[in-house]
């Protein structure tokens, strides 16, 4: 039970949505600190840390995510995990995956719906050989997986897995029927193309442009949400919403090339080569998953690679079964620092972790308790805190609100909706030229957002009344609630609209449980009457 609890804990803390809670954020950091001694021994980690510090566009956030990701990854190479035989690891993972399936089915999950379960077919392919396919547990679980998993990528990968075995015709047939029927009962092919396939193409194009901008080292681990918007290709739809914030590349190679450049591509290819050399039957489902999707919200890929793929690096020694031996192919990647350097490195890394985690966790605590000034005092480099303080002050102190929005833009200069908030404060302060520049930036990289369209309509009212009217009508069409809000200047729109839950892709990175909106009635009353 202890090992199962630890596995569930790793999966939970490995989810950035779970980190929306300051308590789980703190648990995550404690877990990373517990792995510091082991993590510090690997030169490849120090290389990534140095590249992140000097080349990441948002080094403060990138380093924290890299430290946590590294801890999740190193757990997979620990003796307590590797020294379990293959069937023991498979059983524990299978139980955890079943728990995740149930959580996804009842829509109670700490991760993007179905993202961690994308890797289930790979785990089955690695841990269940031909002779084990007749195992009653797997025969029972197979149809259950194919019918109840919500991601089509998972179903396709599972089918590719089962196709490796001649005895799996029934499972293959059930899976094929489940996949085909989903288009009749859940959505049409046209809807699937418009909301899933076509948006992925646009995301890949944007990720490639971002890679070309910083090809060697990338933008930094965990920076996709912050840096991707200026490279994105806008279409009529993108993940069901034209203005949706995107925080992963929907493709393993696209995502890693954007965040870690050529270094990340090499690391990703090394894992594929490992699977090719050791577990060929898992290569096809792994390719399907990594080309069609990417469960890369922060550190999920490190959890999966650590628990499922990394143990393939080890071979049991005939002399001492408790001392695993690295596969020679990966010695260059996972060689360890010699003593006493590893001890010194561990002390240094422990200090880096404390310096990174303590302000972050304390700031997060005060943020969750709505003490935003204290949050900024402890963590002065988190852009969300300034964004929230600016939104809170816009009704009472527009000048201070603008200062806070400017600071948020300074810390995260590529996030379009930050500019939308800044435009609202600049408009309230009658800085119309600056407001026009800010809102144009927001619309250029965000698409047709109702709130930004309304601000732009106000700014265009005198110089281009036709455009202003078109933008106003489009805003009401996109968000009908705005019509009701704008007829009542006393209605607190930031509560009225912001009371609903936001897109989990936005919540994930910024650790917040709600979306923020500017109080538009204030702007409407003061500038359009």
FENQUILIN-V665593 format. One record per residue. N is the residue number from 1. RES is the residue in three letters. D_LAST is the distance of its C-alpha to the last C-alpha in Angstrom with 2 decimals. Layout:
N;RES;D_LAST
N;RES;D_LAST
This chain:
1;UNK;66.01
2;UNK;65.20
3;UNK;64.86
4;UNK;62.62
5;UNK;60.39
6;UNK;60.17
7;UNK;59.31
8;UNK;56.53
9;UNK;55.26
10;UNK;55.31
11;UNK;53.37
12;UNK;50.82
13;UNK;50.26
14;UNK;50.22
15;UNK;46.94
16;UNK;43.76
17;UNK;41.97
18;UNK;44.61
19;UNK;43.79
20;UNK;40.33
21;UNK;42.34
22;UNK;43.39
23;UNK;46.74
24;UNK;47.63
25;UNK;46.37
26;UNK;48.89
27;UNK;51.61
28;UNK;50.96
29;UNK;51.45
30;UNK;54.61
31;UNK;55.96
32;UNK;55.38
33;UNK;57.13
34;UNK;60.08
35;UNK;60.52
36;UNK;60.28
37;UNK;64.04
38;UNK;64.55
39;UNK;61.53
40;UNK;62.53
41;UNK;65.83
42;UNK;64.32
43;UNK;63.87
44;UNK;61.50
45;UNK;59.01
46;UNK;59.24
47;UNK;58.65
48;UNK;55.42
49;UNK;54.37
50;UNK;55.04
51;UNK;53.20
52;UNK;50.20
53;UNK;50.19
54;UNK;50.43
55;UNK;48.61
56;UNK;46.00
57;UNK;42.42
58;UNK;41.62
59;UNK;45.04
60;UNK;44.10
61;UNK;43.05
62;UNK;45.59
63;UNK;48.52
64;UNK;47.75
65;UNK;47.55
66;UNK;50.69
67;UNK;52.60
68;UNK;51.76
69;UNK;52.48
70;UNK;55.78
71;UNK;56.78
72;UNK;56.17
73;UNK;58.16
74;UNK;61.05
75;UNK;61.44
76;UNK;62.67
77;UNK;65.50
78;UNK;66.60
79;UNK;70.15
80;UNK;69.03
81;UNK;67.31
82;UNK;69.50
83;UNK;72.75
84;UNK;71.88
85;UNK;73.59
86;UNK;71.56
87;UNK;71.82
88;UNK;70.67
89;UNK;67.55
90;UNK;66.92
91;UNK;67.29
92;UNK;64.87
93;UNK;62.26
94;UNK;62.76
95;UNK;62.15
96;UNK;58.95
97;UNK;57.77
98;UNK;58.55
99;UNK;56.44
100;UNK;53.58
101;UNK;54.04
102;UNK;53.79
103;UNK;50.71
104;UNK;49.03
105;UNK;50.09
106;UNK;48.47
107;UNK;45.43
108;UNK;46.14
109;UNK;46.48
110;UNK;45.78
111;UNK;45.35
112;UNK;43.57
113;UNK;45.06
114;UNK;48.52
115;UNK;48.42
116;UNK;51.47
117;UNK;53.35
118;UNK;53.25
119;UNK;56.27
120;UNK;58.34
121;UNK;60.23
122;UNK;61.20
123;UNK;62.55
124;UNK;64.56
125;UNK;65.94
126;UNK;67.10
127;UNK;68.57
128;UNK;70.09
129;UNK;72.86
130;UNK;74.59
131;UNK;77.01
132;UNK;74.27
133;UNK;72.13
134;UNK;74.19
135;UNK;73.20
136;UNK;72.11
137;UNK;69.00
138;UNK;67.75
139;UNK;68.71
140;UNK;66.70
141;UNK;63.75
142;UNK;63.54
143;UNK;62.23
144;UNK;60.05
145;UNK;58.36
146;UNK;57.90
147;UNK;56.51
148;UNK;54.13
149;UNK;52.71
150;UNK;49.24
151;UNK;49.33
152;UNK;51.10
153;UNK;52.15
154;UNK;54.17
155;UNK;55.85
156;UNK;56.82
157;UNK;58.19
158;UNK;60.12
159;UNK;61.61
160;UNK;62.68
161;UNK;64.27
162;UNK;66.15
163;UNK;67.25
164;UNK;69.37
165;UNK;71.66
166;UNK;73.84
167;UNK;73.93
168;UNK;70.18
169;UNK;70.05
170;UNK;68.86
171;UNK;66.03
172;UNK;65.18
173;UNK;65.10
174;UNK;63.00
175;UNK;60.52
176;UNK;60.33
177;UNK;59.68
178;UNK;57.03
179;UNK;55.25
180;UNK;55.45
181;UNK;54.46
182;UNK;51.27
183;UNK;49.88
184;UNK;50.66
185;UNK;49.45
186;UNK;46.67
187;UNK;45.10
188;UNK;45.94
189;UNK;47.26
190;UNK;44.16
191;UNK;41.91
192;UNK;44.28
193;UNK;44.08
194;UNK;40.28
195;UNK;39.61
196;UNK;42.73
197;UNK;44.85
198;UNK;42.42
199;UNK;40.11
200;UNK;43.25
201;UNK;44.12
202;UNK;40.74
203;UNK;41.18
204;UNK;44.71
205;UNK;43.66
206;UNK;41.09
207;UNK;43.68
208;UNK;46.18
209;UNK;43.85
210;UNK;43.30
211;UNK;47.08
212;UNK;47.68
213;UNK;45.36
214;UNK;47.59
215;UNK;50.74
216;UNK;53.25
217;UNK;51.66
218;UNK;48.37
219;UNK;45.08
220;UNK;46.53
221;UNK;47.32
222;UNK;44.36
223;UNK;41.81
224;UNK;41.12
225;UNK;37.79
226;UNK;36.55
227;UNK;38.03
228;UNK;38.09
229;UNK;34.46
230;UNK;34.79
231;UNK;37.95
232;UNK;36.90
233;UNK;37.06
234;UNK;33.98
235;UNK;34.73
236;UNK;33.16
237;UNK;34.37
238;UNK;35.64
239;UNK;37.23
240;UNK;35.28
241;UNK;31.89
242;UNK;30.81
243;UNK;29.00
244;UNK;31.76
245;UNK;33.08
246;UNK;36.79
247;UNK;39.24
248;UNK;42.62
249;UNK;44.24
250;UNK;45.61
251;UNK;48.87
252;UNK;51.17
253;UNK;52.03
254;UNK;48.52
255;UNK;47.25
256;UNK;50.17
257;UNK;50.19
258;UNK;46.51
259;UNK;46.98
260;UNK;50.60
261;UNK;51.42
262;UNK;55.03
263;UNK;56.19
264;UNK;54.30
265;UNK;55.66
266;UNK;59.18
267;UNK;58.75
268;UNK;57.50
269;UNK;60.36
270;UNK;62.83
271;UNK;61.95
272;UNK;62.37
273;UNK;65.72
274;UNK;66.76
275;UNK;66.05
276;UNK;67.88
277;UNK;70.94
278;UNK;71.11
279;UNK;69.37
280;UNK;69.13
281;UNK;68.26
282;UNK;64.94
283;UNK;63.91
284;UNK;62.51
285;UNK;60.26
286;UNK;59.11
287;UNK;58.27
288;UNK;56.35
289;UNK;54.24
290;UNK;53.57
291;UNK;52.82
292;UNK;50.65
293;UNK;48.82
294;UNK;48.70
295;UNK;48.53
296;UNK;47.62
297;UNK;44.96
298;UNK;46.04
299;UNK;49.72
300;UNK;50.72
301;UNK;52.83
302;UNK;54.80
303;UNK;55.59
304;UNK;56.88
305;UNK;58.72
306;UNK;60.23
307;UNK;61.40
308;UNK;62.39
309;UNK;62.99
310;UNK;64.03
311;UNK;67.12
312;UNK;68.46
313;UNK;69.01
314;UNK;71.68
315;UNK;75.27
316;UNK;77.56
317;UNK;80.50
318;UNK;83.94
319;UNK;85.13
320;UNK;82.38
321;UNK;79.90
322;UNK;77.65
323;UNK;76.94
324;UNK;74.85
325;UNK;75.32
326;UNK;72.62
327;UNK;72.94
328;UNK;74.13
329;UNK;71.33
330;UNK;68.75
331;UNK;70.67
332;UNK;68.70
333;UNK;65.40
334;UNK;66.48
335;UNK;69.29
336;UNK;69.23
337;UNK;69.49
338;UNK;72.98
339;UNK;73.79
340;UNK;73.06
341;UNK;69.99
342;UNK;68.45
343;UNK;68.69
344;UNK;66.99
345;UNK;64.32
346;UNK;63.70
347;UNK;63.19
348;UNK;60.78
349;UNK;58.81
350;UNK;58.72
351;UNK;57.25
352;UNK;54.62
353;UNK;53.66
354;UNK;53.37
355;UNK;51.27
356;UNK;48.91
357;UNK;48.89
358;UNK;48.78
359;UNK;45.43
360;UNK;43.95
361;UNK;45.21
362;UNK;44.36
363;UNK;40.85
364;UNK;40.48
365;UNK;41.78
366;UNK;39.19
367;UNK;36.41
368;UNK;37.51
369;UNK;37.64
370;UNK;34.04
371;UNK;35.37
372;UNK;33.50
373;UNK;34.53
374;UNK;38.14
375;UNK;37.74
376;UNK;36.59
377;UNK;39.40
378;UNK;41.97
379;UNK;40.53
380;UNK;38.56
381;UNK;38.58
382;UNK;36.89
383;UNK;33.49
384;UNK;32.25
385;UNK;32.54
386;UNK;30.20
387;UNK;27.72
388;UNK;27.83
389;UNK;27.58
390;UNK;24.56
391;UNK;22.81
392;UNK;23.93
393;UNK;22.54
394;UNK;19.10
395;UNK;17.40
396;UNK;19.72
397;UNK;20.83
398;UNK;18.92
399;UNK;21.59
400;UNK;24.41
401;UNK;22.69
402;UNK;22.61
403;UNK;26.25
404;UNK;27.29
405;UNK;25.70
406;UNK;27.45
407;UNK;30.67
408;UNK;30.37
409;UNK;29.96
410;UNK;32.90
411;UNK;35.09
412;UNK;34.19
413;UNK;33.07
414;UNK;33.38
415;UNK;31.20
416;UNK;28.12
417;UNK;25.97
418;UNK;26.49
419;UNK;24.62
420;UNK;21.76
421;UNK;21.46
422;UNK;21.88
423;UNK;19.06
424;UNK;16.64
425;UNK;17.89
426;UNK;17.93
427;UNK;14.29
428;UNK;13.58
429;UNK;16.00
430;UNK;14.47
431;UNK;17.68
432;UNK;16.32
433;UNK;19.86
434;UNK;21.36
435;UNK;18.65
436;UNK;19.27
437;UNK;22.98
438;UNK;22.77
439;UNK;20.79
440;UNK;23.06
441;UNK;26.01
442;UNK;24.88
443;UNK;24.42
444;UNK;27.65
445;UNK;29.80
446;UNK;28.12
447;UNK;27.45
448;UNK;24.79
449;UNK;23.18
450;UNK;20.24
451;UNK;18.45
452;UNK;19.10
453;UNK;18.15
454;UNK;14.66
455;UNK;14.30
456;UNK;15.94
457;UNK;13.67
458;UNK;10.64
459;UNK;13.15
460;UNK;14.49
461;UNK;11.51
462;UNK;12.50
463;UNK;16.23
464;UNK;17.03
465;UNK;14.82
466;UNK;17.83
467;UNK;18.37
468;UNK;14.78
469;UNK;15.11
470;UNK;18.58
471;UNK;17.66
472;UNK;14.97
473;UNK;17.64
474;UNK;20.29
475;UNK;18.57
476;UNK;18.33
477;UNK;21.92
478;UNK;23.17
479;UNK;21.60
480;UNK;20.95
481;UNK;20.14
482;UNK;16.76
483;UNK;15.64
484;UNK;16.73
485;UNK;15.30
486;UNK;11.68
487;UNK;11.98
488;UNK;13.12
489;UNK;11.41
490;UNK;14.88
491;UNK;16.84
492;UNK;18.54
493;UNK;18.25
494;UNK;20.74
495;UNK;23.30
496;UNK;22.42
497;UNK;22.86
498;UNK;25.23
499;UNK;27.67
500;UNK;29.41
501;UNK;32.08
502;UNK;31.35
503;UNK;33.55
504;UNK;36.91
505;UNK;37.18
506;UNK;34.27
507;UNK;35.52
508;UNK;38.97
509;UNK;38.44
510;UNK;35.91
511;UNK;37.70
512;UNK;34.77
513;UNK;34.53
514;UNK;30.84
515;UNK;28.14
516;UNK;25.26
517;UNK;21.61
518;UNK;18.67
519;UNK;16.29
520;UNK;13.48
521;UNK;11.26
522;UNK;11.20
523;UNK;10.03
524;UNK;7.45
525;UNK;5.87
526;UNK;6.59
527;UNK;6.01
528;UNK;3.80
529;UNK;0.00
